[in-house]
Amino acid sequence: MAETGEEEMMSTEASGFSDMSDSELLEIVDLEDAKESSASLSKPGPSEFSGTDDKPISLQNCKRRLDIMSPMERFHLKYLYVTDLSTQNWCELQMVYGKELPGFLTPEKADVLDTGASIHLARELELHDLVTVPITTKEDTWAIKFLNILTMIPTLQSEGCIREFPVFGEVEGVFLVGVIDELQYTAKGELELTELKTRKRPLLPLDAQKKKDYFQVSLYKYIFDAMVQGNVTPASLIHHTKLCPDKPLGPSVLRHAEQGGFAVKSLGDLIELVFLSLTVSDLPVIDSLKIEYVHQETATVLGTEIVAFEEKEVRGKVQHYIAYWTGHREPQGVDIEEAWKCRGCNYTDICEWKKGGGVLSSTLEPRAKKAK
C-alpha cells in the first residue's frame, strides 16, 4: 500500500504510541509501582489547563512560571529513557505535551500498549520464567536490574539468546536508561540486537516511523557498546541516579540474590559486581541491528528491517535532542511535510506549533538557556 493511503487512515499507530518499546513500557510501570521513579509535575487541574468542557486549552500560565528551568529540572528527572529521545524523533512537541499533561492517554492507546506488552511478555517467557520480587526503594529497583544483568552475562558469553537486557550510560552529559528486547548470535557468530515492534493493523509502518525505530535501536547499540567497553562508570551512575550504594537491600531482594548465588548486602556490592563482570567478561559489541514488526491480533511477522549503524548521525541526533532537555533550545513540532502526523495526535487542539504555522509563541515556551 502506498504511504499516502496509510496516512489517510490515521490511528493510534500513526501517533507513535504503538511502536513504543514494550519492554520499556513495563519498566516504567514497575518504577511507578515502587513509587521510586523520577517525580513528574502534578497533574494539572481544570483551573490551570481546562476549558468549560474540561479539555486542555493552553500551557501558557504553566510555562510562564517555569521559564527559568530546563525540562530536566521542571519534570524533576534524574535520567531519561531511550524512548524519550526516540519519541522526539517522531514529534518533539507531542512528547513535551505528554510530559506537561500526564494521564492524557486515551483508552484506545492504552489498549494498544497493553496488547503489545502481552506479546512481548509471551516471547520473554519462551526463554525463562519470571519471578516477582517485592521492592520498596529505588535501590531495590536498580538491584533487580543489576541481578538480571549478572544472570544474563554468562548466557551471552556462551553465545546464548537473552531478552530484556537493561542498558544505561551517560550520553552528552545526560544519563540514559533502556531495555534491549533481544540479543543473540547469528550463524556467523555476530551479536545481533532484535527489537520487537507490534502493529495494530497488518501493515508495515511509514518511513517516518521507521526512522524513529532506527534511531532507537542505534542508541541501544551505542549504550551497550559503551558498557562492554568500560566507558560507563559507577561514579556516573551514582551521580545521575542519586542512588545510595551503602543502603541495605530489602529482604526479598537479598533472598533473590542469594538464590542466584550472589553474596551481597547493599546496592554498592551489586554495582561493584556488575561493573567487574562487564569488564572481565570480554563481551563483544553489537554487530547488527534488526527490527521485527508483528501484527498484534494474529502475531504474524509483517516484516523485518536491517538497520545500518551510523555513529556520527546518532551522536548528532542525540546532541540535538539533549539540547532541549538541558534547556538550550525550545521544543520543535513537525515539519510542514509531516503535518499529517497531527491528525492522530491527542494535543492537536492545544498545539501552539500548529496554531502558529510551525512557530512557537515566545510567551508560551520556556526561554532557552544560553550555552556555556
Secondary structure by P-SEA (a helix, b strand, c coil): ccaaaaaaaccccccccccccaaaaaaaaaaaaaccccccccccccccccccccccccaaaaaaaccccccccccccccccaaaaaaaaacaaaaaaaaaccccccaaaaaaaaaaaaaaaaaaaacbbbbbbbbccaaaaaaaaaaaaaaaaaaaaacccccbbbbbbbcccbbbbbbbcccccccccbbbbbbbbbbcccccccaaaaaaaaaaaaaaaaaaaaaaaccccaaaaaaaccccccccccaaaaaaaaaaccccccaaaaaaaaaaaaaacccccccbbbbbbbccccccccbbbbbbbbaaaaaaaaaaaaaaaaccbbbbcccccccccccccccccccccccccccccccccccccccc
